[in-house]
Amino acid sequence: MNTVKNEKTILVVEDNVDDVFFLKRIVKKAELEESVVFISDGEDAIRYLDDCLARPEPLPRAIPSLCNAAPSPGGAGAGPRGGGACPCG
């Protein structure tokens, strides 16, 4: 698991390897590699945040769950898995 590298850290919790690949490319282009922590599992993210609370450093900035709210080509619904409204609201 990554460690906090500076005062302002962005935590990205994402289990989709394709999304992580593209997010890492964006982060690299923006020269923010030292500021972003990628975690692929929710339980690991909770452990990471618990570890942050045990240190004097501030908690990472949050990135809300991003959801593909565009309708699927077949009109079956929104979201990455299709079948209805976006689960994140």
N, CA and C atoms as a LAMMPS dump frame, in Angstrom:
ITEM: TIMESTEP
0
ITEM: NUMBER OF ATOMS
267
ITEM: BOX BOUNDS ff ff ff
-5.0000000000000000e+02 5.0000000000000000e+02
-5.0000000000000000e+02 5.0000000000000000e+02
-5.0000000000000000e+02 5.0000000000000000e+02
ITEM: ATOMS id mol type element x y z
1 1 1 N 0.848 -1.178 0
2 1 2 C 0 0 0
3 1 3 C 0.893 1.239 0
4 2 1 N 0.489 2.269 -0.71
5 2 2 C 1.256 3.511 -0.781
6 2 3 C 1.22 4.25 0.541
7 3 1 N 2.19 5.117 0.745
8 3 2 C 2.212 5.949 1.942
9 3 3 C 1.97 7.396 1.557
10 4 1 N 1.575 8.195 2.52
11 4 2 C 1.344 9.613 2.273
12 4 3 C 2.685 10.26 1.985
13 5 1 N 2.786 10.988 0.869
14 5 2 C 4.061 11.55 0.462
15 5 3 C 4.156 13.048 0.667
16 6 1 N 3.041 13.719 0.792
17 6 2 C 3.104 15.148 1.062
18 6 3 C 1.866 15.577 1.825
19 7 1 N 1.771 16.862 2.08
20 7 2 C 0.682 17.36 2.909
21 7 3 C -0.686 17.191 2.255
22 8 1 N -0.762 17.315 0.95
23 8 2 C -2.047 17.206 0.257
24 8 3 C -2.025 15.949 -0.614
25 9 1 N -2.802 14.981 -0.195
26 9 2 C -2.854 13.705 -0.895
27 9 3 C -4.259 13.481 -1.406
28 10 1 N -4.345 12.935 -2.601
29 10 2 C -5.62 12.559 -3.193
30 10 3 C -5.689 11.039 -3.15
31 11 1 N -6.749 10.527 -2.577
32 11 2 C -6.945 9.084 -2.504
33 11 3 C -7.938 8.67 -3.579
34 12 1 N -7.523 7.737 -4.425
35 12 2 C -8.397 7.197 -5.457
36 12 3 C -8.626 5.722 -5.132
37 13 1 N -9.875 5.363 -4.915
38 13 2 C -10.235 3.973 -4.671
39 13 3 C -11.005 3.507 -5.899
40 14 1 N -10.381 2.66 -6.674
41 14 2 C -10.969 2.224 -7.942
42 14 3 C -10.52 0.799 -8.232
43 15 1 N -11.475 -0.082 -8.515
44 15 2 C -11.121 -1.468 -8.787
45 15 3 C -11.1 -1.813 -10.275
46 16 1 N -11.484 -0.888 -11.108
47 16 2 C -11.473 -1.139 -12.55
48 16 3 C -10.091 -0.81 -13.096
49 17 1 N -9.385 -1.834 -13.584
50 17 2 C -8.003 -1.634 -14.022
51 17 3 C -7.894 -0.662 -15.192
52 18 1 N -8.892 -0.647 -16.056
53 18 2 C -8.861 0.299 -17.174
54 18 3 C -8.979 1.736 -16.68
55 19 1 N -9.89 1.975 -15.74
56 19 2 C -10.04 3.315 -15.177
57 19 3 C -8.761 3.749 -14.469
58 20 1 N -8.151 2.84 -13.715
59 20 2 C -6.905 3.158 -13.01
60 20 3 C -5.806 3.497 -14.014
61 21 1 N -5.717 2.736 -15.088
62 21 2 C -4.719 2.996 -16.123
63 21 3 C -4.837 4.423 -16.65
64 22 1 N -6.056 4.827 -17.015
65 22 2 C -6.249 6.168 -17.568
66 22 3 C -6.07 7.254 -16.508
67 23 1 N -6.53 7.007 -15.289
68 23 2 C -6.323 7.981 -14.213
69 23 3 C -4.836 8.186 -13.935
70 24 1 N -4.064 7.115 -13.953
71 24 2 C -2.618 7.235 -13.721
72 24 3 C -1.945 8.034 -14.836
73 25 1 N -2.408 7.869 -16.061
74 25 2 C -1.853 8.661 -17.172
75 25 3 C -2.151 10.142 -16.972
76 26 1 N -3.378 10.438 -16.543
77 26 2 C -3.762 11.833 -16.293
78 26 3 C -2.933 12.416 -15.161
79 27 1 N -2.777 11.639 -14.096
80 27 2 C -2.002 12.089 -12.936
81 27 3 C -0.554 12.356 -13.337
82 28 1 N 0.01 11.479 -14.154
83 28 2 C 1.4 11.664 -14.601
84 28 3 C 1.54 12.926 -15.453
85 29 1 N 0.608 13.128 -16.377
86 29 2 C 0.659 14.334 -17.219
87 29 3 C 0.526 15.609 -16.4
88 30 1 N -0.259 15.525 -15.327
89 30 2 C -0.461 16.69 -14.458
90 30 3 C 0.663 16.838 -13.43
91 31 1 N 1.629 15.902 -13.479
92 31 2 C 2.767 15.91 -12.561
93 31 3 C 2.319 15.886 -11.103
94 32 1 N 1.347 15.023 -10.819
95 32 2 C 0.808 14.878 -9.465
96 32 3 C 1.111 13.501 -8.877
97 33 1 N 2.055 12.774 -9.468
98 33 2 C 2.314 11.401 -9.048
99 33 3 C 2.636 11.278 -7.562
100 34 1 N 3.308 12.26 -7.004
101 34 2 C 3.671 12.22 -5.59
102 34 3 C 2.477 12.523 -4.687
103 35 1 N 1.369 12.987 -5.261
104 35 2 C 0.217 13.427 -4.472
105 35 3 C -0.96 12.464 -4.5
106 36 1 N -0.892 11.431 -5.328
107 36 2 C -2.048 10.565 -5.519
108 36 3 C -1.73 9.148 -5.055
109 37 1 N -2.65 8.592 -4.263
110 37 2 C -2.547 7.224 -3.786
111 37 3 C -3.676 6.441 -4.428
112 38 1 N -3.338 5.348 -5.096
113 38 2 C -4.339 4.483 -5.718
114 38 3 C -4.51 3.23 -4.875
115 39 1 N -5.752 2.924 -4.543
116 39 2 C -6.087 1.716 -3.811
117 39 3 C -7.246 1.059 -4.541
118 40 1 N -7.183 -0.261 -4.694
119 40 2 C -8.188 -0.938 -5.512
120 40 3 C -9.274 -1.637 -4.707
121 41 1 N -9.227 -1.566 -3.384
122 41 2 C -10.168 -2.304 -2.569
123 41 3 C -10.687 -1.415 -1.442
124 42 1 N -11.975 -1.475 -1.206
125 42 2 C -12.58 -0.634 -0.175
126 42 3 C -12.054 -0.909 1.218
127 43 1 N -11.832 -2.183 1.544
128 43 2 C -11.291 -2.52 2.864
129 43 3 C -9.877 -1.969 3.033
130 44 1 N -9.067 -2.063 1.975
131 44 2 C -7.714 -1.479 2.032
132 44 3 C -7.786 0.03 2.193
133 45 1 N -8.777 0.648 1.573
134 45 2 C -8.933 2.102 1.698
135 45 3 C -9.264 2.484 3.138
136 46 1 N -10.116 1.707 3.779
137 46 2 C -10.458 1.986 5.175
138 46 3 C -9.227 1.822 6.06
139 47 1 N -8.448 0.767 5.826
140 47 2 C -7.207 0.582 6.598
141 47 3 C -6.243 1.743 6.364
142 48 1 N -6.142 2.183 5.117
143 48 2 C -5.265 3.314 4.782
144 48 3 C -5.706 4.567 5.542
145 49 1 N -7.004 4.838 5.54
146 49 2 C -7.518 6.02 6.242
147 49 3 C -7.33 5.894 7.749
148 50 1 N -7.512 4.692 8.288
149 50 2 C -7.24 4.477 9.712
150 50 3 C -5.778 4.776 10.036
151 51 1 N -4.873 4.34 9.152
152 51 2 C -3.445 4.629 9.34
153 51 3 C -3.185 6.134 9.299
154 52 1 N -3.894 6.829 8.416
155 52 2 C -3.738 8.286 8.328
156 52 3 C -4.154 8.964 9.629
157 53 1 N -5.218 8.451 10.236
158 53 2 C -5.692 9.037 11.493
159 53 3 C -4.683 8.849 12.62
160 54 1 N -3.869 7.821 12.523
161 54 2 C -2.879 7.554 13.559
162 54 3 C -1.641 8.44 13.414
163 55 1 N -1.529 9.145 12.303
164 55 2 C -0.374 10.023 12.048
165 55 3 C -0.812 11.482 12.141
166 56 1 N 0.159 12.377 12.295
167 56 2 C -0.2 13.796 12.378
168 56 3 C -0.569 14.43 11.026
169 57 1 N -0.346 13.732 9.917
170 57 2 C -0.667 14.3 8.604
171 57 3 C -2.182 14.375 8.408
172 58 1 N -2.628 15.317 7.593
173 58 2 C -4.069 15.417 7.323
174 58 3 C -4.553 14.242 6.482
175 59 1 N -5.843 13.999 6.549
176 59 2 C -6.438 12.962 5.718
177 59 3 C -6.348 13.354 4.25
178 60 1 N -6.331 12.356 3.355
179 60 2 C -6.326 12.673 1.924
180 60 3 C -7.605 13.381 1.529
181 61 1 N -7.517 14.112 0.446
182 61 2 C -8.722 14.71 -0.127
183 61 3 C -9.541 13.581 -0.734
184 62 1 N -10.83 13.735 -0.747
185 62 2 C -11.711 12.668 -1.226
186 62 3 C -12.029 12.848 -2.705
187 63 1 N -12.176 11.75 -3.391
188 63 2 C -12.685 11.746 -4.758
189 63 3 C -13.969 10.933 -4.713
190 64 1 N -15.107 11.548 -5.008
191 64 2 C -16.353 10.786 -4.958
192 64 3 C -16.356 9.704 -6.026
193 65 1 N -17.182 8.714 -5.82
194 65 2 C -17.337 7.658 -6.804
195 65 3 C -17.877 8.281 -8.084
196 66 1 N -17.17 8.059 -9.165
197 66 2 C -17.624 8.568 -10.451
198 66 3 C -18.374 7.454 -11.15
199 67 1 N -19.479 7.806 -11.717
200 67 2 C -20.377 6.806 -12.264
201 67 3 C -20.718 7.202 -13.694
202 68 1 N -20.682 6.257 -14.571
203 68 2 C -21.028 6.513 -15.964
204 68 3 C -22.542 6.63 -16.068
205 69 1 N -23.034 7.843 -16.027
206 69 2 C -24.477 8.064 -16.011
207 69 3 C -25.082 8.164 -17.407
208 70 1 N -24.267 8.007 -18.437
209 70 2 C -24.807 8.077 -19.795
210 70 3 C -25.571 6.8 -20.106
211 71 1 N -26.684 6.915 -20.818
212 71 2 C -27.433 5.713 -21.185
213 71 3 C -26.592 4.795 -22.054
214 72 1 N -26.805 3.517 -21.909
215 72 2 C -26.083 2.564 -22.745
216 72 3 C -26.596 2.662 -24.173
217 73 1 N -25.798 2.205 -25.162
218 73 2 C -26.228 2.313 -26.565
219 73 3 C -27.577 1.66 -26.829
220 74 1 N -27.887 0.593 -26.099
221 74 2 C -29.17 -0.09 -26.302
222 74 3 C -30.298 0.521 -25.499
223 75 1 N -29.974 1.576 -24.716
224 75 2 C -31.002 2.242 -23.919
225 75 3 C -31.423 1.461 -22.689
226 76 1 N -30.599 0.493 -22.277
227 76 2 C -30.977 -0.368 -21.149
228 76 3 C -30.807 0.293 -19.803
229 77 1 N -30.171 1.41 -19.739
230 77 2 C -30.013 2.077 -18.457
231 77 3 C -28.661 2.758 -18.357
232 78 1 N -28.435 3.285 -17.191
233 78 2 C -27.2 4.021 -16.972
234 78 3 C -26.288 3.218 -16.057
235 79 1 N -25.073 3.682 -15.985
236 79 2 C -24.112 3.042 -15.099
237 79 3 C -23.261 2.055 -15.841
238 80 1 N -22.125 1.714 -15.272
239 80 2 C -21.191 0.846 -15.965
240 80 3 C -21.724 -0.568 -16.16
241 81 1 N -22.638 -1.01 -15.326
242 81 2 C -23.176 -2.347 -15.45
243 81 3 C -24.556 -2.351 -16.096
244 82 1 N -25.042 -1.184 -16.472
245 82 2 C -26.343 -1.082 -17.131
246 82 3 C -27.485 -1.378 -16.185
247 83 1 N -28.687 -1.34 -16.697
248 83 2 C -29.84 -1.77 -15.927
249 83 3 C -30.355 -0.782 -14.916
250 84 1 N -30.494 0.472 -15.252
251 84 2 C -31.14 1.384 -14.34
252 84 3 C -30.331 2.621 -14.05
253 85 1 N -30.797 3.314 -13.017
254 85 2 C -30.188 4.592 -12.655
255 85 3 C -28.831 4.387 -12.026
256 86 1 N -28.058 5.422 -12.055
257 86 2 C -26.735 5.421 -11.448
258 86 3 C -26.87 5.17 -9.954
259 87 1 N -26.149 4.181 -9.39
260 87 2 C -26.302 3.882 -7.972
261 87 3 C -25.781 4.963 -7.055
262 88 1 N -25 5.895 -7.562
263 88 2 C -24.446 6.923 -6.687
264 88 3 C -25.305 8.184 -6.668
265 89 1 N -26.461 8.114 -7.204
266 89 2 C -27.36 9.241 -7.065
267 89 3 C -27.582 9.9 -8.323
